[in-house]
Amino acid sequence: MTTMSAKKAPLPGWLHEGATALDPDGKTGVVQFLGHMTVGAEPILHAWLRPSGGGTEWVVEARALKKAEPQ
């Protein structure tokens, strides 16, 4: 896994560290970090999420996230 800052796509205004997001599996988490990981030759923006009460962090492609209400 490599993080990259090149080829950054514009982010939706709501997507930032500290935002609450809903992933494609229906899990809600707080964005801990946004960064690019290289998948093949393409850097793809990912978000590292953690449940609002704490717990295990997971990674999701940022474009797959939807805005969620804070819990």
N, C-alpha and C positions, 0 to 999 in steps of 0.2 A: 504494500500500500504506500503510495506516494502522494503527498499533498502538494498542490500547485496553486499559484495565484494567477497564472496566465489564462487568457480566454475566459474571463469572468463574465457570466451572463447577468443581466440586470435582475435583481431580486424584487419580489413583491414588497411593497412598503411594510407589510405586517411581519415579514420573515426576518428576524434578527435574534441575536443571543438574548435569552430571557422570554421570548415569545412562546405561547402555548400552541402546539400544533397537533393535528390528527394525522396519523400515518395510514397507508392503504389497508392495513390489517385492523383498523379501528382503535388502535392504541393511542392514547393521548399522552404527550410528554412536553417537557420544557426544553427548548433549544439551548444546548450547552455550548455548541461550537458549530461554525459553518466553515467548510473547507473543501478544496478540490482533491479528489482521488483519481489517479489515472486508471482507467479501465480500457485495456487495449492501448490505443494511441491517443484516446480522448480524455482530457481532464473533465470529470463530471462533478458538479457541486453536490455535496452530501451534507446532511445535518446530523449531529450527534444529539440524541434526545435522552432525557432521564425522566422517570415519573415524578410528578410534582412533590410527592411525599418522600422522595429518595428511592433508591433501588438501583437496579442494573441498567446501565446505559446501552443504547442500541443505535445503529446507523441506518439512515434511510436517504435515498436520493431526494434532494431538496425539492425538485419539481413535482414529486409525488405527494407532497404535504399539503394539507388544507388548514386554514386558520381555525382554531378552536378557542372556546372561552376558557379563561383561567379557572382552575378548580380549587 
